[in-house]
Amino acid sequence: MRYLAVLAIVTLVVLHQDWWNWSAVRPFVLGLPVGLWYHAMYTLAAAGLMALLVRYFWPEEHQD
């Protein structure tokens, strides 16, 4: 399970570099620039991963 968590973290680190959006054919998504839209979705994914990491990997002695 820990390997899956590490893989998810590494995947998000790699996805943070959005080099494929720089030459996007469609410059706007729902009225927002594609880079801004991508980073908004990336932020939601990172927050979701952090919530899962805290839920399942936080040490027992630090929980309420």
C-alpha distances in whole Angstrom, upper triangle without the diagonal:
4,5,5,7,9,10,11,13,14,15,17,19,20,21,23,26,27,30,30,32,35,37,36,38,38,38,38,35,37,39,37,36,34,32,32,31,28,27,27,25,23,23,22,19,18,19,17,14,15,16,12,11,14,13,10,10,14,15,17,20,20,20,23
4,5,5,6,9,10,11,12,14,15,17,18,20,21,24,26,29,29,31,34,36,35,38,38,38,37,35,37,39,36,36,33,31,31,30,27,26,27,24,22,22,21,18,17,18,17,13,14,15,12,10,13,13,10,8,12,13,16,19,19,19,23
4,5,5,6,9,10,10,12,14,15,16,18,20,22,24,26,27,29,32,33,33,36,36,36,36,34,36,38,35,35,32,30,30,29,26,25,26,24,21,22,22,18,17,19,18,14,15,17,14,12,16,16,13,12,16,17,20,22,22,23,26
4,5,5,6,9,10,10,12,14,15,16,18,21,22,25,25,27,30,32,31,34,33,34,33,31,33,35,33,32,29,28,28,27,23,23,24,21,19,20,19,15,15,17,15,11,14,15,12,11,14,15,12,12,16,18,20,23,23,23,26
4,5,5,6,9,10,11,12,14,15,17,20,21,24,25,26,29,31,30,33,33,33,32,30,32,34,31,31,28,26,26,25,22,21,22,19,17,17,17,13,12,14,12,9,10,12,9,7,11,12,10,9,12,15,18,21,20,20,23
4,5,5,6,8,10,11,12,14,15,18,20,23,24,25,28,30,30,33,33,33,33,31,33,34,32,31,28,26,26,25,22,21,22,20,17,18,18,15,13,15,15,11,12,14,12,10,13,15,13,11,14,17,20,22,21,22,25
4,5,5,6,9,10,10,12,14,16,18,20,21,23,26,27,27,30,30,30,31,29,31,33,30,29,26,24,25,24,20,20,21,19,16,17,18,14,13,16,15,11,13,16,14,12,16,17,15,14,18,20,23,26,24,25,28
4,6,5,6,9,10,10,12,15,17,19,20,21,24,26,25,28,28,28,28,26,28,30,27,26,23,22,22,21,18,17,18,15,13,14,14,10,10,12,11,8,10,13,11,10,14,15,14,13,16,19,22,25,23,23,26
4,5,5,6,9,10,11,14,16,19,20,21,23,26,26,29,28,28,28,26,28,30,27,26,23,21,21,21,17,16,17,16,12,13,14,11,9,11,11,8,9,12,11,10,13,15,14,13,15,18,22,24,22,22,26
4,5,5,6,9,10,12,14,17,18,20,22,24,24,28,28,27,28,26,29,30,27,26,23,21,22,21,18,17,19,17,13,15,16,13,11,15,15,11,13,16,15,13,17,19,18,16,19,21,25,27,25,26,29
4,5,5,6,9,11,12,15,15,17,20,22,21,25,25,25,25,23,26,28,25,23,20,18,19,19,15,15,17,14,11,14,14,11,10,14,14,11,13,16,15,14,18,19,19,18,21,24,27,29,27,28,31
4,5,5,6,9,11,14,15,16,18,21,20,24,23,23,23,21,23,25,22,21,18,16,16,16,12,11,13,11,8,10,11,8,7,11,11,9,11,14,14,13,16,18,18,18,20,23,26,28,26,26,29
4,6,5,8,10,13,15,16,18,21,21,24,24,24,24,23,25,26,23,21,19,16,17,17,14,12,15,14,10,12,14,11,9,13,14,12,13,16,16,15,18,20,20,19,21,24,27,29,27,27,30
4,5,6,9,10,12,14,16,18,18,22,22,22,23,22,25,26,23,21,18,15,17,17,14,13,16,15,11,14,16,13,12,16,17,14,16,19,19,18,21,23,23,22,24,27,30,32,30,31,34
4,5,6,9,10,11,14,16,16,19,19,19,19,18,21,22,19,18,15,12,14,14,10,10,13,11,8,11,13,11,10,14,15,13,16,18,18,18,21,23,23,23,25,28,31,33,31,31,34
4,6,9,11,11,13,16,16,20,20,18,19,18,21,22,18,16,14,11,12,13,9,8,11,11,7,9,12,11,10,13,15,14,15,18,19,18,21,23,23,23,24,28,31,32,30,30,33
4,6,9,9,11,14,14,18,18,17,19,19,22,22,19,16,14,11,13,14,11,10,14,13,10,13,16,14,14,17,19,17,19,22,22,22,24,27,27,26,28,31,34,36,33,34,37
4,5,6,8,10,11,14,15,14,15,15,18,19,16,13,10,8,11,11,8,9,12,12,10,13,15,14,15,18,19,19,20,23,24,24,26,28,29,28,30,33,36,38,36,36,38
4,5,6,8,10,13,15,14,16,17,20,21,18,14,12,10,13,14,11,12,16,15,14,17,19,18,18,22,23,22,24,27,27,27,30,32,32,31,33,36,40,41,39,39,42
4,6,6,7,10,12,12,14,15,19,19,17,14,11,10,13,13,11,13,16,15,14,17,19,18,19,22,23,23,25,27,28,28,31,32,33,33,34,38,41,43,41,41,43
4,5,5,9,9,9,11,12,15,16,13,10,7,6,10,10,8,11,14,13,13,16,18,17,19,22,23,23,25,27,28,28,31,32,33,33,35,38,41,43,40,40,43
4,6,9,10,9,12,14,17,17,14,11,9,8,11,13,11,13,16,16,16,19,21,21,21,24,26,26,27,30,31,31,33,35,36,36,37,41,44,45,43,43,45
4,6,9,9,12,14,18,18,16,12,10,10,14,15,14,16,19,19,18,21,23,23,24,27,28,28,30,32,33,34,36,38,38,38,40,43,46,48,46,46,48
4,5,6,9,11,14,15,13,10,8,9,13,12,12,14,17,16,17,20,21,21,23,26,26,27,29,31,32,32,35,36,37,37,39,43,45,48,45,45,47
4,6,9,11,14,15,14,12,10,12,15,14,14,17,19,19,20,23,24,24,26,28,29,30,32,34,34,35,38,39,40,40,42,46,49,51,48,48,50
4,6,7,11,11,11,9,7,11,13,12,13,16,17,17,18,21,22,22,25,27,27,28,31,32,33,34,36,38,39,39,41,45,47,49,47,46,48
4,7,10,9,8,6,6,8,10,10,11,14,15,16,17,20,21,22,24,26,27,28,30,31,32,34,36,37,38,39,40,44,46,48,45,45,47
4,6,6,5,4,5,9,9,8,11,13,13,14,16,18,19,20,22,24,25,27,28,30,31,33,34,35,37,38,39,43,45,47,44,43,45
4,5,5,6,6,9,9,7,9,12,12,12,15,16,17,18,20,22,22,24,26,27,28,30,32,33,34,35,37,40,43,45,42,41,42
4,6,8,9,12,11,8,12,14,12,13,16,17,17,19,21,22,23,25,27,27,29,31,32,33,35,36,37,41,43,45,42,41,42
4,7,9,12,10,9,13,14,13,15,18,18,19,21,23,24,25,27,28,29,31,33,34,35,37,38,39,43,45,47,43,42,43
4,6,8,7,6,10,11,10,12,15,15,16,18,20,21,22,24,26,27,29,30,31,33,35,35,36,40,42,44,41,40,41
4,6,5,6,9,10,11,13,14,16,17,19,20,21,23,25,26,27,29,30,32,33,35,36,37,40,43,44,41,41,42
4,6,5,6,9,10,11,12,14,16,16,18,20,21,22,24,26,27,28,30,32,33,34,35,38,41,43,40,39,41
4,5,5,6,9,10,10,12,14,15,16,18,20,21,22,24,26,26,28,30,31,32,33,36,39,41,38,37,39
4,5,5,6,9,10,10,13,14,15,16,18,20,21,23,24,25,27,29,30,31,31,35,38,39,36,36,37
4,6,5,6,9,10,11,13,14,16,17,19,20,21,23,24,26,27,29,30,31,34,37,39,36,35,36
4,5,5,6,9,10,11,12,14,15,16,18,20,21,22,24,26,27,28,29,32,35,37,34,34,35
4,5,5,6,9,10,10,12,14,15,16,18,20,20,22,24,25,26,27,30,33,35,32,31,33
4,5,5,7,9,10,11,13,14,15,17,19,20,21,23,25,25,26,30,32,34,31,30,31
4,5,5,6,9,10,11,12,14,15,17,18,20,21,23,24,25,29,31,33,30,29,31
4,5,5,6,9,10,10,12,14,15,16,18,20,21,22,23,26,29,31,28,28,30
4,5,5,6,9,10,10,12,14,15,16,18,20,20,21,25,27,29,26,25,27
4,5,5,6,9,10,11,12,14,15,16,18,19,20,24,26,28,25,24,26
4,5,5,6,9,10,11,12,14,15,17,18,19,23,25,27,25,24,26
4,5,5,6,9,10,10,12,14,15,16,17,20,23,25,22,22,24
4,5,5,6,9,10,11,12,14,15,15,19,21,23,20,19,21
4,5,5,6,9,10,11,12,14,15,19,21,23,20,19,21
4,5,5,6,9,10,11,11,13,17,19,21,19,18,21
4,5,5,6,8,10,10,11,14,17,19,16,16,18
4,6,5,6,9,10,10,14,16,18,15,14,16
4,5,5,6,8,10,13,15,18,16,15,17
4,5,5,5,7,11,13,16,14,13,16
4,6,6,5,9,11,13,11,10,13
4,6,6,10,10,13,12,10,12
4,6,9,10,13,12,11,14
4,6,9,12,11,11,14
4,6,9,7,7,11
4,6,6,7,11
4,5,5,9
4,6,8
4,7
4
